[in-house]
Amino acid sequence: MDAVAVMTFRPDGTACCLYHEEIDLHTLGALKCERVSWIEFDADTQQWQVLLPDSDIVLFRSRRRQRCLDWERAHFALAV
């Protein structure tokens, strides 16, 4: 399955999407980028984990970092 780029627009005109370089977002104007999650390695569990920013809440774990990246992309692509 090919990845699909999704961009949504809020009533105030703000666009939301997962950043990638398939579309040159700079053509829309000045960018403001915010992390929706963090991926960090947990030495205690020996797993990579997806965390909410500024939080200890673990959303997903895997021994493979790429699985966390894939989960993050799939999960948050639906949320924007």
Secondary structure, DSSP 4 states (H G I P E B T S, - for coil): ------EEE-TTS-EEE---SSS-GGGGS------S-EEEEETTTTEEEEE-TTS--EEEEESSHHHHHHHHHHHHHHH-
